[in-house]
Amino acid sequence: MLVEVCANSVESAINAERAGADRIELCAELAVGGITPSYGLMKKIKEQVSIPVHVLIRPRSGDFTYSNVEFEVMLKDIEMCKKLGMEGVVSGILHTDFALDENRTAALIDASKGMKFTFHRAFDWVRDPKKTMKVLDTLKVDYVLTSGQKKSAHEGLPLLKELKKLFPSVSIMPGSGINEGNVSSFLEVGFEAVHLSGTKFHQTLASPPPISMNSISFLNDDKLGVSNFETIKSVVDKVK
């Protein structure tokens, strides 16, 4: 069984390789489901580890429906992954009704030729998983990362097993909540790969800082925070 580790730093990637992981999914900001890592992080990890690296192509947190400009950013990031010698990318696009954006997902796959392509956990939002899998199969994605549309892959195991049986040419990769206590249940039913972060937090400061830099109000799946023209202009007008 292939073990993919979602790594958010050089240290995480090195630990994953030392522990025997087969592959890294590289991303930043795990707290929001991951976004595309920086060029510097991608380059340094390719210098530090020898196992394959698949890069998350997701320009921001929130939903999986992107503007034309954001789509162009995603294509540029895929181009950079090719230049850096990455072995794969992890991405996907939906419409606002949670249906697969087939045309633009196909364009991402086409841009990724020469690398493996994983359709990420946007799959867990689609309303018709079997219909979506049929399209992804036609598009020849290599992997689909999914929790079986549940909070954890263990809860989603019935759908995961069904998709595995129906679509043998796509590698269904269970992810979310995979740990040493439940991974055997995925091995026993024949899954070829699993995905986990294996994250544990360690103390970095002797005491908590006086104010938090985390803003929970920015954590939204169905809303997108954008710098507002009127708000900024009203401030500028006061001081200019």
C-alpha positions in Angstrom: 0.0 0.0 0.0 1.2 3.5 -0.9 1.3 5.9 2.0 1.0 9.6 1.0 1.7 12.2 3.6 0.3 15.7 3.5 3.3 17.8 4.4 3.2 21.5 5.1 6.9 22.2 5.7 10.5 21.0 5.0 10.6 19.3 8.5 7.3 17.5 7.8 8.5 16.3 4.4 11.8 15.0 5.8 10.0 13.3 8.7 7.6 11.6 6.3 10.5 10.3 4.2 12.4 9.1 7.2 9.3 7.3 8.5 9.0 5.3 5.2 6.2 7.2 3.4 6.1 6.7 -0.3 5.0 10.1 -1.4 4.4 13.6 -0.2 1.4 15.9 -1.0 2.9 19.3 -0.5 0.7 22.2 0.6 0.5 25.1 3.0 -2.1 26.0 5.6 -3.6 22.7 6.6 -6.1 24.4 8.9 -8.0 25.6 5.8 -7.7 22.3 3.9 -4.5 23.3 2.2 -3.4 25.9 -0.4 -0.6 26.0 -3.0 2.8 26.2 -1.3 5.3 28.9 -2.1 8.0 28.5 -4.8 10.7 28.6 -2.1 9.1 25.7 -0.2 8.6 23.6 -3.3 12.2 24.2 -4.4 13.7 23.4 -1.0 11.7 20.2 -0.5 12.8 18.9 -3.9 16.4 19.5 -2.7 15.8 17.8 0.6 13.8 14.7 -0.1 14.0 11.9 -2.7 10.5 10.5 -2.7 7.9 11.8 -5.2 6.3 15.1 -4.4 2.7 16.0 -5.6 1.8 19.7 -5.1 -1.6 21.0 -4.2 -2.9 23.5 -6.7 -5.4 25.5 -4.8 -5.0 29.3 -5.0 -6.9 30.1 -1.9 -9.1 28.7 0.9 -12.9 28.6 0.8 -14.8 26.9 -2.0 -13.5 25.2 -5.1 -15.1 27.5 -7.6 -12.6 29.9 -9.2 -12.6 33.1 -11.2 -10.8 33.3 -14.6 -7.9 35.0 -13.0 -7.6 32.4 -10.3 -7.7 29.7 -13.0 -4.8 31.4 -14.7 -2.9 31.4 -11.4 -3.5 27.6 -11.1 -2.2 27.0 -14.6 0.9 29.1 -13.9 1.5 27.1 -10.7 1.3 23.9 -12.6 3.8 25.2 -15.1 6.1 26.0 -12.1 5.7 22.5 -10.8 6.8 21.1 -14.1 9.9 23.3 -14.1 10.8 22.2 -10.6 10.5 18.5 -11.5 7.5 17.7 -9.4 6.0 14.2 -10.0 2.4 15.2 -9.6 -0.3 17.8 -8.8 -3.4 17.7 -6.7 -6.3 19.9 -7.9 -9.9 20.2 -9.2 -12.6 22.7 -9.8 -16.4 22.7 -9.1 -19.3 24.8 -10.1 -21.3 26.7 -7.5 -24.0 24.0 -7.5 -21.3 21.4 -6.4 -21.2 19.8 -9.9 -17.8 19.1 -11.4 -16.4 21.8 -13.7 -15.5 19.3 -16.3 -14.0 21.7 -18.9 -11.6 23.5 -16.5 -10.7 20.4 -14.6 -9.8 18.8 -18.0 -7.7 21.8 -18.8 -5.8 21.4 -15.5 -5.2 17.7 -16.3 -4.0 18.6 -19.8 -1.6 21.2 -18.3 -0.3 18.5 -16.0 0.7 16.1 -18.7 3.9 14.3 -17.7 2.9 14.4 -14.1 0.4 12.4 -12.1 -3.0 14.1 -11.4 -5.0 13.6 -8.2 -8.5 15.1 -8.0 -8.7 16.3 -4.4 -11.3 16.4 -1.7 -13.6 18.8 -3.6 -14.9 15.4 -4.6 -16.5 15.1 -1.1 -18.8 18.1 -2.0 -20.2 16.7 -5.3 -23.9 15.8 -5.2 -23.6 12.7 -7.4 -20.3 10.9 -6.6 -20.8 8.0 -9.0 -21.6 10.3 -12.0 -18.6 12.5 -11.1 -16.3 9.5 -10.8 -17.4 8.4 -14.3 -16.4 11.7 -15.7 -13.1 11.7 -13.8 -12.4 8.2 -15.1 -13.0 9.4 -18.6 -10.6 12.3 -18.0 -8.1 9.7 -16.9 -7.2 11.1 -13.5 -4.7 8.9 -11.7 -6.1 9.3 -8.1 -9.2 10.6 -6.3 -8.5 11.7 -2.8 -11.8 11.4 -0.8 -13.2 10.6 2.6 -16.2 8.9 1.0 -18.2 12.1 1.6 -18.0 11.8 5.3 -16.0 13.6 8.0 -13.6 10.7 8.1 -12.6 8.1 5.6 -13.4 5.4 8.2 -17.0 6.7 8.3 -17.1 6.9 4.5 -15.8 3.4 3.9 -19.0 2.0 2.4 -18.9 4.6 -0.5 -15.2 4.3 -0.8 -15.5 0.5 -1.3 -18.3 1.0 -3.8 -16.3 3.5 -5.9 -13.3 1.2 -5.8 -15.3 -1.6 -7.2 -17.1 0.4 -9.9 -14.0 2.3 -11.1 -11.0 0.0 -11.0 -8.9 2.2 -13.4 -8.8 5.1 -10.9 -7.0 4.7 -7.7 -9.4 5.7 -4.9 -7.2 7.1 -2.1 -8.9 7.3 1.3 -8.0 10.4 3.3 -9.2 12.2 6.5 -8.7 10.7 9.9 -6.3 7.9 8.8 -4.2 6.6 11.6 -2.5 3.6 13.0 -5.7 2.4 14.6 -7.8 2.2 11.4 -5.4 2.0 8.5 -5.6 -1.8 8.5 -9.2 -1.7 7.6 -8.3 0.0 4.3 -5.5 -2.4 3.6 -7.7 -5.4 4.2 -10.3 -4.4 1.5 -7.6 -3.7 -1.1 -7.1 0.0 -1.3 -3.8 0.8 -3.0 -3.1 4.1 -1.3 -4.0 6.1 1.8 -3.4 9.7 2.7 -2.7 11.3 6.1 -0.8 14.2 7.6 0.2 12.5 10.9 0.4 16.0 12.5 1.3 16.5 16.1 1.7 20.0 17.6 4.8 20.9 19.6 5.3 24.0 21.7 7.4 26.8 20.2 6.9 29.7 22.6 7.4 29.7 26.3 4.1 31.5 26.8 1.1 32.5 24.7 1.5 35.7 22.8 -0.5 38.8 24.0 -2.9 38.7 21.0 -3.8 36.0 18.5 -3.0 36.5 14.8 -5.7 33.9 13.9 -8.9 35.2 12.6 -11.7 32.7 12.8 -14.1 35.1 10.9 -12.0 34.4 7.8 -12.7 30.6 7.9 -15.6 30.1 5.5 -16.5 27.4 3.0 -19.3 29.3 1.4 -18.1 32.9 1.5 -15.0 34.5 0.0 -13.2 37.4 1.7 -12.1 40.0 -0.8 -10.7 43.5 -0.2 -13.7 45.8 -0.7 -13.4 48.8 -3.1 -15.8 51.0 -1.2 -14.4 50.2 2.2 -10.8 50.9 1.1 -11.8 54.1 -0.8 -13.6 55.5 2.2 -10.4 55.2 4.2 -8.2 56.5 1.4 -10.6 59.5 1.0 -10.2 60.4 4.6 -6.4 60.7 4.5 -5.5 61.7 1.0 
